[in-house]
């Protein structure tokens, strides 16, 4: 079975989602199945919160439901770049944990992020931006529950006991602009803004992101399409 990956979708960052997906596919040594979480295709009924910077703030918690609470799945924000084989992250699956995350302990350095969005500050910030779900142990995350609970309750993992939250290596969610540069990062998170926004086009790992975007749109010119001649020409 392919590795199931769900990526948060927001119309302001469509290019970011495709660049991330391309970077995952390019490095993966096994088949992967990538699903964008687009609100119009999901059973989400809650109104958008004024503090919500992206459309996928809550839809991420529907991943176990979308997998019918079977097997494992990965969720990640779209503003990322994969620099290593996703199989390495997949191997971190722990049958005793409901979810595995990078347990960041930091306070955001800025009150705003991309497009002037307000930066919400709370404990366990960015833990939910990369989640390796053990879907069977997350049966409580159904549409009714996810639509009703508060953002802090969900993002701070109050729906789980702490012993069910396993820790992932820090290189699988490196926070650009919030942590010291890390050339060994395997999954880069442009949490303040992806390089597609002018303000962040020269941030750490931006050059690699732009190269990934170029590769995503490249093709073999020897096989370039040529329209057939019209009758009479």
C-alpha positions as CSV (number, residue, x, y, z in Angstrom):
1,X,0.0,0.0,0.0
2,X,1.3,3.5,-0.8
3,X,2.4,5.8,1.9
4,X,-0.7,8.0,2.5
5,X,0.1,11.7,2.8
6,X,-2.4,14.5,3.2
7,X,-1.4,18.1,2.6
8,X,-3.3,21.2,3.7
9,X,-4.7,23.2,0.8
10,X,-5.2,27.0,0.8
11,X,-5.9,28.9,-2.4
12,X,-3.3,31.5,-1.4
13,X,-0.6,28.9,-1.5
14,X,-1.5,26.5,-4.4
15,X,2.0,26.7,-5.8
16,X,3.4,25.8,-2.4
17,X,1.4,22.6,-2.3
18,X,2.5,21.5,-5.7
19,X,6.2,22.2,-5.0
20,X,6.0,20.3,-1.7
21,X,4.3,17.3,-3.5
22,X,7.0,17.3,-6.2
23,X,9.8,17.3,-3.6
24,X,8.2,14.3,-1.8
25,X,7.8,12.4,-5.1
26,X,11.3,13.1,-6.2
27,X,12.9,11.8,-3.0
28,X,10.6,8.9,-2.2
29,X,11.9,5.4,-2.6
30,X,8.5,3.8,-2.3
31,X,5.0,4.7,-3.8
32,X,3.2,7.6,-2.1
33,X,-0.4,8.8,-2.4
34,X,-0.8,12.5,-1.9
35,X,-4.2,14.0,-1.1
36,X,-4.8,17.8,-0.8
37,X,-7.3,18.7,1.9
38,X,-9.6,21.1,0.1
39,X,-12.5,22.4,2.2
40,X,-15.1,22.1,-0.5
41,X,-14.5,18.4,-0.6
42,X,-14.7,17.8,3.1
43,X,-17.4,17.5,5.8
44,X,-16.4,20.8,7.4
45,X,-19.2,23.0,8.6
46,X,-17.6,25.4,11.1
47,X,-17.3,29.0,10.1
48,X,-13.8,30.4,9.6
49,X,-12.3,31.8,12.7
50,X,-10.8,35.3,12.5
51,X,-7.5,33.9,13.9
52,X,-7.3,31.2,11.2
53,X,-4.5,32.0,8.8
54,X,-5.2,29.1,6.4
55,X,-8.2,27.1,5.3
56,X,-6.7,23.8,6.6
57,X,-6.4,24.9,10.2
58,X,-9.0,22.3,11.3
59,X,-9.4,20.0,8.3
60,X,-6.0,18.3,9.2
61,X,-7.7,16.6,12.1
62,X,-10.0,14.7,9.7
63,X,-7.1,12.6,8.3
64,X,-7.9,9.5,10.5
65,X,-11.6,9.8,9.5
66,X,-10.6,10.0,5.8
67,X,-8.6,6.8,6.3
68,X,-11.5,5.0,7.9
69,X,-9.4,4.9,11.0
70,X,-7.2,2.2,9.5
71,X,-3.4,2.1,9.1
72,X,-1.1,5.2,9.3
73,X,-1.1,8.5,7.5
74,X,1.0,11.7,7.4
75,X,-0.4,15.2,7.5
76,X,1.8,18.2,6.7
77,X,1.2,21.9,6.0
78,X,1.6,23.0,2.4
79,X,4.4,25.5,3.2
80,X,7.1,23.0,3.3
81,X,9.9,21.4,1.3
82,X,10.9,17.7,1.5
83,X,14.7,17.2,1.3
84,X,14.8,13.5,2.2
85,X,13.1,10.2,1.5
86,X,9.7,10.3,3.2
87,X,10.1,6.6,3.9
88,X,12.4,7.6,6.7
89,X,9.6,9.5,8.4
90,X,7.2,6.6,7.7
91,X,9.5,4.3,9.6
92,X,8.8,6.3,12.7
93,X,5.4,4.7,13.1
94,X,4.8,3.6,16.7
95,X,1.9,1.2,17.4
96,X,1.8,2.5,20.9
97,X,1.3,6.2,19.9
98,X,-1.8,7.8,18.5
99,X,0.2,10.6,16.9
100,X,3.9,11.4,16.4
101,X,5.1,15.0,16.1
102,X,8.1,17.3,16.4
103,X,7.6,18.8,19.9
104,X,8.7,22.4,19.3
105,X,9.2,24.6,22.4
106,X,9.4,28.2,21.2
107,X,7.6,31.5,21.0
108,X,7.1,32.9,17.5
109,X,9.5,35.8,16.8
110,X,6.9,37.8,14.8
111,X,3.3,38.9,15.5
112,X,2.5,38.5,11.8
113,X,3.3,36.0,9.0
114,X,2.5,35.8,5.2
115,X,0.0,38.3,3.8
116,X,-0.1,40.1,7.1
117,X,-1.8,37.3,8.9
118,X,-1.9,37.6,12.7
119,X,0.4,35.1,14.4
120,X,-1.4,33.2,17.2
121,X,0.8,32.3,20.1
122,X,0.1,29.3,22.2
123,X,1.9,26.3,23.8
124,X,2.7,23.4,21.5
125,X,2.8,25.8,18.6
126,X,3.4,24.0,15.2
127,X,3.2,20.5,16.7
128,X,0.2,19.9,14.5
129,X,1.9,21.1,11.3
130,X,3.4,17.6,10.7
131,X,1.6,14.6,12.2
132,X,2.1,10.9,11.8
133,X,-1.2,9.5,12.7
134,X,-1.9,6.0,14.0
135,X,-5.5,6.2,12.7
136,X,-6.9,3.4,14.8
137,X,-6.1,5.3,18.0
138,X,-7.7,8.5,16.7
139,X,-11.3,7.3,16.3
140,X,-12.5,10.3,18.4
141,X,-11.5,12.7,15.5
142,X,-14.8,12.5,13.6
143,X,-16.4,15.4,11.6
144,X,-18.8,16.2,14.4
145,X,-16.1,16.5,17.0
146,X,-13.6,18.4,14.7
147,X,-16.3,20.9,13.8
148,X,-17.3,21.5,17.4
149,X,-14.0,21.8,19.4
150,X,-11.9,24.9,19.7
151,X,-8.7,25.5,17.8
152,X,-6.6,25.5,21.0
153,X,-8.2,22.2,22.1
154,X,-7.3,20.5,18.9
155,X,-3.9,22.0,18.2
156,X,-2.7,21.5,21.7
157,X,-3.7,17.8,21.5
158,X,-6.0,18.0,24.6
159,X,-8.0,15.2,22.9
160,X,-5.1,12.9,23.8
161,X,-3.2,11.9,26.9
162,X,0.4,12.9,26.7
163,X,1.7,9.3,26.7
164,X,0.0,8.8,23.3
165,X,2.0,11.6,21.7
166,X,5.4,10.3,20.4
167,X,8.3,12.7,19.5
168,X,9.7,12.9,16.0
169,X,13.3,14.0,15.3
170,X,13.5,17.8,15.0
171,X,14.8,17.6,11.4
172,X,11.4,16.5,10.2
173,X,9.8,19.9,10.9
174,X,12.5,22.6,10.8
175,X,11.1,26.0,11.3
176,X,12.7,28.5,8.9
177,X,13.2,31.9,10.5
178,X,12.3,30.6,14.0
179,X,15.2,28.2,14.6
180,X,18.9,28.3,14.0
181,X,19.8,27.3,10.4
182,X,20.0,23.6,9.9
183,X,21.6,22.3,6.7
184,X,20.6,18.7,7.7
185,X,16.9,19.5,7.9
186,X,14.8,16.8,6.1
187,X,11.5,18.6,6.0
188,X,11.7,22.4,5.9
189,X,8.8,24.4,7.2
190,X,8.4,28.0,5.9
191,X,6.1,28.8,8.8
192,X,6.4,32.6,8.4
193,X,5.8,32.4,4.6
194,X,6.9,30.4,1.6
195,X,9.4,31.8,-0.9
196,X,6.6,32.4,-3.3
197,X,5.9,35.5,-1.3
198,X,8.2,38.4,-2.1
199,X,9.0,39.0,1.6
200,X,10.4,35.5,2.0
201,X,11.9,34.9,-1.4
202,X,15.5,34.9,0.0
203,X,15.0,33.1,3.3
204,X,16.8,29.9,4.4
205,X,16.3,27.1,1.9
206,X,14.6,29.6,-0.5
207,X,17.1,28.8,-3.3
208,X,16.2,25.1,-3.0
209,X,12.5,25.9,-3.0
210,X,12.8,27.9,-6.2
211,X,14.9,25.1,-7.8
212,X,12.2,22.6,-6.9
213,X,9.6,24.9,-8.4
214,X,11.7,25.0,-11.6
215,X,12.0,21.2,-11.7
216,X,8.3,20.8,-11.2
217,X,7.7,22.7,-14.4
218,X,10.5,21.2,-16.5
219,X,10.1,18.7,-19.3
220,X,12.1,17.1,-22.1
221,X,12.1,19.5,-25.0
222,X,12.9,16.7,-27.4
223,X,9.4,15.4,-26.8
224,X,7.8,18.9,-27.0
225,X,4.3,18.8,-28.4
226,X,3.7,20.0,-31.9
227,X,0.2,20.6,-33.1
228,X,-0.7,18.7,-36.3
229,X,-1.0,20.8,-39.5
230,X,-4.5,21.8,-40.5
231,X,-6.1,20.4,-43.6
232,X,-5.0,22.5,-46.7
233,X,-1.8,23.7,-45.1
